[in-house]
């Protein structure tokens, strides 16, 4: 205070106001850092989930291609027998098996990590096998050895 009883211009408010201002600034910085940390965490988690999904799809496609190659190797002579199919599938059961003039169609569920999808494999008398992913898997029906299921449905 000056001798005339007035406060000088530019003087600070006092220790309580200063402490409250510092505390407010510290809380603001903490909230901003916490928000940035939470945002970073969810962004990283989302990218990790996308990466895992992409990896799973790649493994699924790779498994389907390996199975196509095994079926093509088994069909090298132009006739894909039940025994050759069973050996190529390596203990998997086909969802369906259909034979008609000049082709054999086998539907198999292929898995990769946490995903599974049905693929239709068509073997031709030329010894080539093509594969096609299906939108839905046909229900698996028990079949006797040598019997043939109806033609494959559910293609894209």
N, C-alpha and C positions, 0 to 999 in steps of 0.2 A: 504494500500500500504506500501511497505517497503521502506527504504531509497534509494535503487537502482532503484525504479520505477516499480518493478514487483509485481504482486499480489501474496499473499501467497497461497500455495497449500491447497485445501480442503475448501476454502471459498465459501459460498453460493452465489447464483446469484443475489439476491436483492429482495426487497419487491414486485415488480411487478411480477417477475417470481414466487415467492412464492405464491402470491395471485392467479395467473393463475393456478398453480399446485393444490392448494386447491379447486378452483372452478371446475377444471376438475375432481378431485376425487369426489366432491359432486355430480356433474352431473352424473358420472358413477354409483355411489351408487343409485341415484334416478332412473335412467333408469333400473338398475337391480331390484330394489324393485317394480317398476311399472310393469315390465315384469312378475315378480313372482306373483304379485297381479292379473294381467289379466289372467295368466295361471290358477291360483287357482279358479278364478271366472268361467271360462269356464269349467274347470274340474268339479266343484261343480254343475254347471248348467246341464252338461251332465249326471252326476250321478243322479241328481234329476229327470230329464226327464226319465231316465231308471227306476227309482223307481216308478214314476207315471204310466208308461206303465205296469210295473209288477203288481202294485196294481189294475190297470184297468182290466188286464187279469184275475186276481184272482177273482175280483168281477163278471166279466162276466161268468167265469166258475161256480162260486157259484150260480149265478142266474139261469143258465142253469140246474144245478143239483137240485135246489129247484123246478123248473118247472117239471123236470122229476119225482120227488117224488110226486108232486101234481097229475100229470097224472097217476102215478102208483096207488095212493090211489083211484082215481076216477075209475080206471080199475080193482079194487079188485074183482069185480064179473065176470070179463072176457069179458065184453061188454062195450066199451067206446062210449057213446052216444054223440050227438052234444051238448046237454045241459051240460054234464059232462066236455066236452072239454072247452066250453065257461066259465064255473065256474073255471076250473083249470087255464085257461089263464088270468083270472082276467082282463077283458076288453081289452085284446089284440086280434087282428085279426090274424088268422093263415095265413101264406103265401100260403099254400096249404093243402088240406086234401084228402087223398086217402084211400079207403077201398077196400080190396080184400079178398079172402078166408083166414080167420084166422088171419088177421092183419089189423090194422089201422095205417096209417102213417100221422103224423101231422108235418108240417114244420112251425117253428115260429122264428121270429127275436127276439133275446135276446140282451138287452143292459146292459152295465156296464160302468159307468162314461162317458168317451168319445169314447167308442168303441161299436160296434154292430156286431153281427154275427148270421147267421141262423143255427139252429139246427134241425135235423130230429129226431122225436120221434116215435118209433115203438112200438105199443101196441099189445101184443099177447093175445090169449084167456086164457093163464095161469095166467093172471093178472100181468105179468111183462112188464115193459116199458124200452126200451133201448134208449139211445140218441147218436147222432153222429153229430159233427160239419160239416158244409158244406163249400166247398170252395167258392161258390157263392150263393147268395140268389135268389130263383126264383121270377119272377115278381108276384106281388100280383094281383090276378084277382077277381073281384066281383063274388060271387056265391050266388045262391038262397038257402034258408034253405032246407036241405035235399039233395041237389045235391052233386055230387062227382067230384072232379077235377081228371085229369089224374094222373097216377103214378108219384111219386117224382123223379126228375132227378137232377144231379149236385152233387152227393155224391163223397166223396174222394175215 
